[in-house]
Amino acid sequence: MPAEKLIRSIKLIQLNLKSMGLLYFIPYVFLFLILPLSTYISLTSGTAKEQCFLNSYFQIQMFCPFFAVWWTLFGFREFSEGKMRELLLVYQKSILKELIIVWVYYILHMIIMLVLYLCLFGFNYFHSMMILTIQSFAFFSVGISLSFLIKNIALSFVICILYELIGMFGQIDILQPISMLSLSFPQNFFDGIVPYLFILLVSMILLIFSNLFAKKYA
């Protein structure tokens, strides 16, 4: 029954996220404390509202997509490299469905954060939601695909951090071709989306093939 499978997936997700302990709350700290607080400090320090809007947009791009890997990598680490990996994979060959549910769960948190920015500061970032979603999916895809292929959470996370550093310096000309950072704010929901469709396509292909590889050689 589809409903029973969904309930089983949700229970598996709850069990794995609960095992993270305090690490589970790290994305909350960034999304709902550090980023809004940074914007508030910038506004109260006299920064022009238009400039603060753009600065906060860059900060959101730098941190929100990156944390799409947090719950999926660390919450499901036992399936990649844990001592019980072989036993778990006998029960369930692939956890891709559960990982995608967790990613969607994270995207919902991002939406709540954007609502918070709108309510607190009057900053409407919803035109960038499509770009942020694709950026988040790219990080999610790379992090999970690497964990499937190399079965090493720490190395997968370090590679994501290295790419995150590239994003932080994305305004440097030499890094722009490999950075996902959007240097201008979109004027509507689909503005500037074309370059990101290629990123979305590559991310989907990478995720599908790495999952097939993991199932075959589990």
C-alpha positions as CSV (number, residue, x, y, z in Angstrom):
1,M,0.0,0.0,0.0
2,P,1.4,3.5,-0.9
3,A,0.2,4.9,2.3
4,E,2.0,2.3,4.4
5,K,5.2,2.8,2.4
6,L,4.9,6.6,3.0
7,I,4.4,6.1,6.8
8,R,7.3,3.7,6.9
9,S,9.5,6.3,5.1
10,I,8.5,9.0,7.5
11,K,9.3,6.8,10.5
12,L,12.7,6.0,9.0
13,I,13.3,9.7,8.4
14,Q,12.3,10.6,12.0
15,L,14.5,7.9,13.4
16,N,17.5,9.0,11.4
17,L,17.1,12.8,12.1
18,K,16.5,12.1,15.8
19,S,19.9,10.3,15.9
20,M,21.7,13.5,15.0
21,G,21.1,15.0,18.4
22,L,22.0,18.7,18.6
23,L,23.5,18.6,15.1
24,Y,20.0,18.5,13.8
25,F,19.4,22.2,14.9
26,I,22.4,23.7,13.0
27,P,20.4,24.7,9.9
28,Y,17.8,26.3,12.2
29,V,20.5,28.4,13.8
30,F,21.6,29.7,10.4
31,L,18.2,30.1,8.7
32,F,16.3,31.7,11.6
33,L,19.0,33.3,13.7
34,I,22.4,34.1,12.1
35,L,21.1,35.3,8.7
36,P,18.2,37.4,9.9
37,L,20.4,38.8,12.7
38,S,23.1,39.8,10.2
39,T,20.4,41.6,8.1
40,Y,19.1,43.4,11.2
41,I,22.6,44.5,12.3
42,S,23.3,45.8,8.7
43,L,20.1,47.8,8.7
44,T,20.6,49.3,12.1
45,S,24.2,50.2,11.4
46,G,23.0,52.6,8.7
47,T,23.4,50.6,5.5
48,A,21.0,51.7,2.8
49,K,18.0,49.5,2.6
50,E,18.6,48.7,-1.1
51,Q,22.2,47.7,-0.4
52,C,21.1,45.7,2.6
53,F,18.6,43.9,0.4
54,L,21.3,42.8,-2.1
55,N,23.8,41.9,0.7
56,S,21.2,39.7,2.4
57,Y,20.4,38.1,-1.0
58,F,24.0,37.1,-1.5
59,Q,24.2,35.8,2.1
60,I,21.0,33.7,1.6
61,Q,22.5,32.2,-1.6
62,M,25.8,31.4,0.2
63,F,24.3,29.6,3.2
64,C,20.8,28.3,2.4
65,P,21.6,26.0,-0.6
66,F,24.6,24.7,1.2
67,F,22.6,23.5,4.3
68,A,20.5,21.3,2.0
69,V,23.2,18.7,2.5
70,W,23.2,18.8,6.3
71,W,20.2,16.6,7.3
72,T,20.6,14.2,4.3
73,L,24.3,13.6,4.9
74,F,24.6,13.5,8.6
75,G,21.1,12.1,9.3
76,F,21.5,9.1,7.1
77,R,25.2,8.5,7.7
78,E,24.6,4.9,8.8
79,F,23.5,4.0,5.3
80,S,26.7,5.3,3.8
81,E,29.5,4.3,6.1
82,G,28.0,3.2,9.5
83,K,28.8,-0.2,11.1
84,M,25.2,-1.3,10.4
85,R,25.3,-0.3,6.7
86,E,25.2,-3.9,5.4
87,L,22.3,-4.8,7.7
88,L,20.3,-1.6,6.8
89,L,20.8,-2.2,3.1
90,V,19.4,-5.7,3.3
91,Y,16.2,-4.1,4.7
92,Q,16.2,-1.3,2.1
93,K,18.4,-1.1,-1.0
94,S,17.8,2.5,-1.7
95,I,16.9,5.5,0.5
96,L,16.7,8.0,-2.3
97,K,13.0,8.5,-1.7
98,E,13.5,9.3,2.0
99,L,16.4,11.7,1.1
100,I,14.2,13.6,-1.4
101,I,11.5,13.9,1.3
102,V,14.1,15.4,3.7
103,W,15.3,17.8,1.0
104,V,11.7,19.0,0.4
105,Y,11.3,19.3,4.2
106,Y,14.4,21.6,4.1
107,I,13.0,23.7,1.2
108,L,9.8,24.3,3.3
109,H,12.1,25.7,6.0
110,M,13.7,28.0,3.4
111,I,10.2,29.2,2.4
112,I,9.4,30.0,6.1
113,M,12.7,31.9,6.3
114,L,11.8,34.0,3.3
115,V,8.4,34.7,4.9
116,L,10.3,35.9,8.0
117,Y,12.4,38.3,5.9
118,L,9.3,39.7,4.3
119,C,7.5,40.2,7.7
120,L,10.5,41.5,9.6
121,F,12.3,43.6,7.0
122,G,9.9,44.0,4.1
123,F,12.4,42.1,1.9
124,N,10.6,40.0,-0.7
125,Y,13.0,37.3,-2.0
126,F,10.3,35.1,-3.4
127,H,11.3,36.0,-7.0
128,S,14.6,34.1,-6.3
129,M,12.8,31.0,-4.9
130,M,13.3,29.0,-8.2
131,I,17.1,29.8,-8.2
132,L,17.5,29.0,-4.5
133,T,15.6,25.7,-5.0
134,I,17.9,24.6,-7.9
135,Q,21.0,25.7,-6.0
136,S,19.8,23.7,-3.0
137,F,19.1,20.7,-5.2
138,A,22.5,20.9,-6.7
139,F,24.2,20.8,-3.3
140,F,21.9,18.0,-2.2
141,S,22.6,16.0,-5.3
142,V,26.4,16.4,-5.2
143,G,26.5,15.6,-1.4
144,I,24.4,12.5,-1.6
145,S,25.9,11.3,-4.9
146,L,29.4,11.5,-3.4
147,S,28.3,9.6,-0.3
148,F,26.8,6.9,-2.5
149,L,29.9,6.6,-4.6
150,I,32.8,7.0,-2.1
151,K,30.9,5.9,1.0
152,N,32.6,8.6,3.1
153,I,30.4,11.3,4.7
154,A,33.3,13.5,5.8
155,L,35.0,13.7,2.4
156,S,31.6,14.4,0.7
157,F,31.0,17.2,3.2
158,V,34.5,18.7,2.7
159,I,33.9,18.8,-1.1
160,C,30.6,20.6,-0.6
161,I,32.4,23.1,1.7
162,L,35.1,23.7,-0.9
163,Y,32.5,24.5,-3.5
164,E,30.7,26.7,-0.9
165,L,33.9,28.7,-0.6
166,I,33.9,29.1,-4.4
167,G,30.4,30.5,-4.1
168,M,31.5,33.0,-1.5
169,F,34.0,34.4,-3.9
170,G,31.7,34.0,-6.9
171,Q,32.0,37.7,-7.8
172,I,35.6,37.2,-8.7
173,D,35.8,37.0,-12.5
174,I,37.9,33.8,-12.7
175,L,35.4,32.0,-10.5
176,Q,32.2,33.1,-12.1
177,P,32.0,30.3,-14.7
178,I,32.0,27.6,-11.9
179,S,30.0,29.5,-9.3
180,M,26.2,29.1,-8.9
181,L,25.9,32.5,-7.3
182,S,23.4,34.8,-9.0
183,L,25.0,38.3,-9.1
184,S,21.7,40.1,-9.7
185,F,18.3,39.8,-8.1
186,P,15.7,38.3,-10.5
187,Q,12.8,40.6,-11.5
188,N,10.3,37.8,-11.6
189,F,10.0,34.1,-10.6
190,F,11.6,32.9,-13.9
191,D,14.0,35.7,-14.5
192,G,17.6,34.4,-15.0
193,I,16.5,30.8,-14.6
194,V,17.8,29.5,-18.0
195,P,21.5,28.9,-16.8
196,Y,20.2,27.1,-13.8
197,L,18.1,24.6,-15.8
198,F,21.4,23.1,-17.0
199,I,22.5,22.8,-13.4
200,L,19.2,21.2,-12.5
201,L,19.5,18.7,-15.3
202,V,23.1,17.7,-14.4
203,S,22.2,17.4,-10.8
204,M,19.3,15.1,-11.6
205,I,21.4,12.9,-13.9
206,L,24.2,12.7,-11.3
207,L,21.7,11.7,-8.5
208,I,20.0,9.0,-10.6
209,F,23.2,7.4,-11.8
210,S,24.9,7.5,-8.4
211,N,21.8,5.9,-6.9
212,L,21.8,3.1,-9.5
213,F,25.5,2.6,-8.9
214,A,24.9,2.4,-5.1
215,K,22.0,-0.1,-5.6
216,K,24.1,-2.3,-7.9
217,Y,27.3,-2.4,-5.8
218,A,25.7,-2.1,-2.3
